[in-house]
Amino acid sequence: MGWRIISFYLEGFREMKLGKTLWLIILLKLFILFFVLKLFFFPDYLAQFGEEAEKEEYVSNELINRASMP
């Protein structure tokens, strides 16, 4: 039963013409959103700490401080 469903979608994807182009555009947009924007707008704050214990301390302090803010 499950193989018939997978086969149905695979065959439908193979027969697409415009759909493949649209999927390429969608994947390109996802790449831009998750990779490029992450590089420029979401810096790695934990890179400044060397050990795991220091990273854990920083994260726990940030969570506590932000939870206590009104």
N, C-alpha and C positions, 0 to 999 in steps of 0.2 A: 504494500500500500504506500509506504513512504517513498519507495524508489520511483513510483509512478508520478508522484507530486514533484519530486526533484527533476525527473526527466521532462515533465511538462514545462517547468520554468527554464531549464537549460535549452530546450528546443526553441522556446519562445525568444530567448535572448539571442540565439544564433540567427534567427530569422529577422531580427530587428535591423533597420537601416538608420533611421533618425534616432532611435533609442540609444544606440551605442554612442553617438555624438553627444547626446544629452547626458549620459552617464559619465562620459569623459569630462564634460563641463562641471558636473556635480563633484566628481573626485578632485578636480583641480581647485574648485572653490573650498572644499574641505581641507586640502593641503594648505592653501593660503590661510585659512582661518586658524588651523591648529598649529602650524609650524611657523609661518612667517610672523603672525601676530604675537606668538609666544616669545619669539626672539626679541622683538622690539618693545613690547608693552608689559611683559611679565618677567622681571629680572629674578635671578636665582639668589634669594636672600641667604640661603643656607650655605652657599659656597664660601662665605667668609669664615665659617667655622671648620676646624680641622677634624675633630673627633665627633663620634655619634652622640656622646654624652652632652657635648656643648650644643649640638643641634636640638636634642631633646629638651634641654633646659630652655633654649630660646623659644621653641614652639609652645611649650607649656606656659611660659611667662606671657607670651602674646595672647594665647587663648584666655588665660585668666584675666589679663588686663582688658581685653575687648569684651569679655562677658560682664565685667563690672562697670563698664561705661553705660551711662544712661541713654 
